[in-house]
Amino acid sequence: MYNEFQIKTGLKKQEETPLGVNQWTEDYKLLEWGPRGLFPEYLEMIIQYGFVTIFVAAFPLAPLFALLNNILEMRLDGQKFLKYYRRPVPRRVKNIGVWYTILDVLNRISVITNVSLRMDLHLRIFYYFDL
C-alpha cells in the first residue's frame, strides 16, 4: 500500500506501462477510497470552523485567512481526488450524521465565547473575585 502511494504521489518512479492498457485498468490501480474516507475531510473543516467562529472576536481577520486556506485546499483536494484515488461508490444518506450535532455545539460555544469577549466578562469576573 505504501509503495502504491509513493508511485501515485510521484515520490517513486514507476516503470512504463504498455500502450494497450485500458483507462479503466489504470483507474483500478489507484488507491481505494474507503468507507471512512470523508472523515478526515469533515474533521478538518469542523476544526477550522470551530477556530474561526470561537475566536473571531479576538482575531477578526481569521475568516479571511480561512477563505484563502479553503481556496488553496479545494485545488489540492481536487487534484488528490482526481489523480490518486479511485472514484468512490455513491451511497445515499439522510444527513451528515453526528457532524450536525458537533456543529450545533460549536455554534453554542462560539456565541458564548464571542459575547464574553466583547462584553469584557472575564475582566468583571476577575474584579468580582479579586484575582
Secondary structure, DSSP 8 states (H G I E B T S, - for coil): -HHHHHHHHTSS------TT--HHHHHHTSB---TTTTHHHHHHHHHHHHHHHHSTTT-TTHHHHHHHHHHHHHHHHHHHHHHTB--------SS-THHHHHHHHHHHHHHHHHHHHHTTHHHHHHHHTT-
